[in-house]
Amino acid sequence: MDEKYDVVELAVERTVGIKVTFADNYSAEIDLMTLRLICPCAMCRSLRERGKAAWPQSEGSQKLSIQDAQFHGSWGVNITWNDGHNAGIYTFQFLREIAESYLHSGLDLP
């Protein structure tokens, strides 16, 4: 794997988002809403492909926050959301590409 996807630091702020720093000193902050909307799990991807929102699932949804975050091997992080959703594994390559392609360019998220 390319060194630019190697993470040297990952900070989780449960009510804000994550900050990830890569081996080449590239750093990205990704907010809660962006993380939840780009959830890479099959269910959320399927909803997005059909033009539906992956979150919130109902009008009465609670305020978004991260309940837990665990490394998934050395290549990603699994986030458990306060609504119980925890199926998405955010690979470090995916997070880097999202940050470079969308967050810093002003493009709409996929």
C-alpha positions, 0 to 999 in steps of 0.5 A, spaced: 500 500 500 502 507 498 505 510 504 500 516 503 495 512 506 498 510 512 495 513 518 500 515 524 494 519 528 487 518 528 483 523 533 475 522 534 471 527 537 464 524 538 460 530 537 465 533 532 468 528 527 475 525 526 482 528 525 486 523 521 494 524 520 497 520 514 505 518 514 506 524 509 503 529 514 497 530 510 491 531 515 484 532 514 478 533 519 472 530 517 465 532 520 460 527 523 455 529 518 460 528 512 462 521 515 455 519 516 453 521 509 458 517 506 458 511 510 461 505 506 457 499 508 453 496 503 446 498 506 448 505 506 451 505 499 445 502 496 440 507 499 445 512 496 445 509 489 437 509 489 437 516 491 435 515 498 438 518 504 442 514 508 441 518 514 437 520 518 432 514 517 426 518 520 424 525 522 425 524 530 432 521 529 437 523 535 442 528 534 448 525 531 454 522 535 460 517 535 458 512 540 465 508 539 470 507 534 475 501 533 481 500 528 479 495 523 486 492 522 491 497 520 487 499 514 481 502 517 476 504 522 469 502 524 465 507 527 459 505 531 454 511 531 449 513 537 443 510 532 446 503 533 449 503 526 456 500 525 456 496 519 461 501 515 469 500 515 472 507 513 478 505 510 484 510 510 485 510 503 477 512 502 478 517 508 484 520 504 480 520 497 474 523 500 478 529 504 482 530 497 477 530 492 471 533 496 472 536 502 478 541 499 475 542 493 468 544 494 465 538 490 458 535 492 459 528 496 458 522 492 
